[in-house]
Amino acid sequence: MSAEPAPFRVALTGGIASGKTTVANLFAELGVPLIDTDVIAREVVEPGQPALAAVVATFGPDVLNTDGRLDRRRMRERIFADPSAKQRLEVILHPAIRAEMERQSREAGGSYQVLVIPLLTEGKRRDHIDWVLLVDVPEELQIQRLMMRDGVTHEQAQASLNAQATRAERLAMSDDVVRNTGRVGELREQVAELHRKYLGLAAAKQGCPPPHP
């Protein structure tokens, strides 16, 4: 008995405050399965999960809140204070996130899937996906959105951007680009066009005639 062909997988990525969630939700409205690695990253460190136990064994019990959950603020402080801590944390979390992403992908089905992977460019790997879709915005607009959303200063917002891959690096890794300058109607039109394109690419991968969107 032959295995079902793997669905066409589109990685949706972009910098902080670029509008990835809005774009992802527009795909979901079209019935496209979504798998969000940000959500998975939170789930794998829930109490009782092996990844959380590994984090505590590596960094000590003081990274937990009184309720036994990961203290994300304290963990961020540890990472900023010690650059090697970030690498040690990634060694624990990345395999757990990847395994859960693959499990959800197998169960999600669909002609194609959208995998929300904010740090795809930073990871410098795309062997597990077929296509890269970037949500792109001008840097100054990102800073304005961050200041409004998080109540931070211009300098703090700039520091958050500086900690991520550059806009040029993301563009170089992308197959398609959604320009998000603020109007949902324009975003919806771009997503609808991409949806038709990805249905065709998915059909080609599986050796089938393209379905009607």
N, C-alpha and C positions, 0 to 999 in steps of 0.2 A: 504494500500500500504506500503510495508516494505521499510525501509530506506536502502540506499546504504551502504555496509560495509565500515568501515573506512580503508583508506590505511595503509599499514605497514609503520611506521615512524622511520627512522634512524637518530639519532642525531649525527652530525659530530662535534667533538670538538677537542681541542688541545690548547697548550700554544701559547703565542705570537711568531710570526715568525717561526711557525712550518710547514707552508705550507698548511693550511686549504683551502685557496682559490684555489690553484692548484688542490688539490684533489677534491674539489667541482666541479670545471670546468670539470674534467675528467668524473665525474658522469653525468654532464649535456650533455657532448658529446654523452653519451649513451641514451639520451632521458629521463633521470630521472628528475622529477620536483625538483627544488631547492627553499628553503625558507631560507633566510639569516637574522637572527635576528640583525646582525650588521647594515644591510641596514634599517631594520624596525626601529631600535633605532634612526636612523637619521631622518627617515620620520615622526615619531610621534612627533617630536619637531620642525617641520616646522611651519612657521608663519600661524596662523589661527587654528592650532590643539589644542584641549582641554588640552593635556599634557603640551604644552608650556605655556599656560595660567596658569596652576597650578604651574609650575616651577617658573614663575614670581611672582605669589601670595605668594609663600613660601619663595623665596630668594631675591625678589626685582627686580626692572627694570634694575639694573646695571649689571645683567647677560646677557643682550641683547647687540648686536652690534647696530651700528647706523641704520642699515637696518632692524632692528626688528628681526633678527635671533639670536639663542642662541650663545653666546660667549663661545665656548667649552674650550678654554684656561682658561678663568676666572672662569668657573664652576669647572674645575679641580683644580685650585688653592684654591677655597673655600673648596672643598672636602679634599684636603691635609691638609689644615689649621684646619679643624673642622671635626673629624671623624663622628660625628652625622649627618653632612650634607649629607654624602654618603647614610646613611639609609633613610633620608627624601627624597632624590632624587629617590632612588629605590622604595619607596612606591608609588611615582607618576608614574614612568616610567614602572616598571615591569608589572603591570596590562594592561597598554596600549599596550606594546610590545606583551604580551601573547595573547590579544584579536585580534590584527592584524595578528599574526602568525596563529592563529586558522582560521581566515577568509581566509587567503591565502591558507592554507592547504585544506580547504573545496573546494575551487575553482580549485585547482591545479590538482586534479585527479591523475592518474598514479597507477600502481601496487604497487609501493612503492615510498616514498618521502625521500629526504635528507634535514634535517633541520640543518642549520649551527648555532650552539649554543656555542660560544667560552667559555662562563662562566658557562657551565652546571655543572661542578664539584663544583665550588664555590657556586652555588645555592642549591646543595645537593638534587635535586629533579629530578626524571625521570618518574613520573607518567603519563606524557603526551606524552611519546614516547615509542617505542617498543624495541629499540636496541641502543646501544652506540658504535660508531666507533671513535677511537682516532687516530689522526695523531701525531705520537711520534717521537721526535728527541732528541739526547743528548743535555744536557743543554749548553755545551760549543758551540755547533753548533748554537743553538738559539742565544746566545750572539754574535757570529760572524756575523750572519745574521742581527741582530738588529743594530749592529755598522755600517755595510755597508748600510743598508736600510735607517736608520734614522740619520746617522752621529753623533751618541752619543758615549760617552766614555764607556769603559768596566764597570766602576762602575755604570753608569746610566743604562746600559743594564741589569746589575745584579739586580739593584733596581726594574726594571720593572718586571723581573721574580719573585722576592721575593714578589711582590704584588699580585701574582696569586697563585692558588693551586699548590701544588708540583707535580712533575712528578709521584711520587709514588701514590699520591691520585688519579690522573687521570687514571693511569693504573688499580687501584683497582676498579674503577667504570665502566670500559670499557668491552664490549663484544667482540670486534674485535679491532685489532691494525694495522695501516698502518705505516710501518717504512719508514720515509722520510729522506734519507741521501743525496739527491741531484739529482739523476738521474730520469728524467721524464719517461723514458722507463720502469724502474722498478716500478715506481708508477702506470703507466698505466696497467701493468700486474696484480698488486695487486688489483686495482680497478675492472678490468674485472672479476677476480675471485670472488670478493665480490659481484659484480653485479649479477652473476649467483646464488650465495648463497641467496641474498636478494629477488630475484624473487621467489625462492623456499619457503622462509619463508613467503613471502607475500601471495603466493598461499595457503599455509597451514593455515594461519590466516583466509583467506576468504573461506576455504573449497573447493578449486578448484585444479585441476591438475596443476602442475607447467608449466608455459608457456615456449616456447623456447626462450632463450635470443637472 
